[in-house]
Amino acid sequence: MSNLNAVCLEAEMRRWRLKLKQTMEMYSSTACKEALSAKTKVVTFHHQLHEKFERSSLSLNSILHLNMDSIGSGRNLTEDINVSQLKISTSPKITPAKCGHQI
């Protein structure tokens, strides 16, 4: 009977080892899948964040260019006004006497 007990014990040990191996493989597979899924989510999030940053950067650059254009237009307008005022102030004064009219 002791030989039969040893055979039964070995069979039971093989079953437990197989079950342990299957359980470890299942957890390993699940853990790998979860890690891969998490990595995919992180990569996707990173791409979305990068795209949003690019869009906001482009928008900011557009706004800056518009502002610079506006400032440039304002400067040009100011310069034009100053030049016109200078021309007016330095131009000879026309009086009625110079025009041939008497007052």
C-alpha positions in Angstrom: 0.0 0.0 0.0 2.8 2.4 0.6 3.8 2.1 -3.1 0.2 3.0 -4.0 0.2 6.0 -1.7 3.5 7.2 -3.2 2.0 6.9 -6.7 -1.1 8.8 -5.6 1.0 11.4 -3.9 3.1 11.9 -7.0 0.0 12.2 -9.2 -1.4 14.8 -6.8 1.8 16.7 -6.8 1.9 16.7 -10.7 -1.7 18.0 -10.7 -0.8 20.8 -8.3 2.3 21.8 -10.2 0.3 21.8 -13.5 -2.4 23.9 -11.9 0.3 26.3 -10.4 2.0 26.5 -13.8 -1.3 27.3 -15.6 -2.2 29.9 -12.9 1.2 31.6 -13.3 0.9 31.6 -17.1 -2.6 33.1 -16.8 -1.5 35.9 -14.5 1.6 36.5 -16.6 -0.5 36.7 -19.8 -3.0 39.0 -18.1 -0.3 41.2 -16.6 1.4 41.5 -20.0 -1.9 42.3 -21.7 -2.7 44.9 -19.0 0.8 46.4 -19.3 0.5 46.6 -23.1 -2.9 48.2 -22.8 -1.6 50.7 -20.3 1.4 51.5 -22.6 -1.0 52.0 -25.5 -3.2 54.3 -23.5 -0.1 56.3 -22.4 1.2 56.6 -26.0 -2.3 57.6 -27.3 -2.6 60.2 -24.5 0.9 61.5 -25.3 0.0 61.9 -29.0 -3.2 63.7 -28.2 -1.4 66.0 -25.8 1.3 66.7 -28.4 -1.4 67.5 -31.0 -3.2 69.9 -28.6 0.1 71.5 -27.8 0.9 71.9 -31.6 -2.5 73.4 -32.2 -2.3 75.8 -29.3 1.3 76.7 -30.4 0.1 77.4 -33.9 -2.8 79.4 -32.6 -0.6 81.4 -30.4 1.8 82.1 -33.3 -1.1 83.2 -35.4 -2.2 85.6 -32.7 1.3 86.9 -32.3 1.6 87.5 -36.0 -1.7 89.3 -36.1 -0.8 91.4 -33.2 2.6 92.2 -34.8 0.8 93.1 -38.1 -1.6 95.3 -36.1 1.2 97.0 -34.3 3.1 97.4 -37.6 0.0 98.9 -39.2 -0.4 101.2 -36.2 3.2 102.3 -36.5 2.8 102.9 -40.2 -0.3 104.9 -39.6 1.4 106.9 -36.8 4.4 107.5 -39.0 2.1 108.6 -41.9 0.3 111.0 -39.5 3.6 112.4 -38.2 5.0 112.9 -41.7 1.8 114.6 -42.8 1.9 116.9 -39.7 5.5 117.6 -40.4 4.8 118.5 -44.0 1.9 120.8 -42.9 4.0 122.5 -40.3 7.0 123.1 -42.6 5.1 124.0 -45.7 5.0 127.7 -46.5 1.9 129.5 -45.1 -0.4 130.7 -47.7 -2.1 133.9 -46.8 -4.7 135.8 -48.7 -2.1 138.4 -49.6 0.1 135.8 -51.2 -2.9 134.5 -53.2 -3.6 137.9 -54.6 -6.6 138.5 -52.4 -7.0 141.5 -50.2 -8.7 141.2 -46.9 
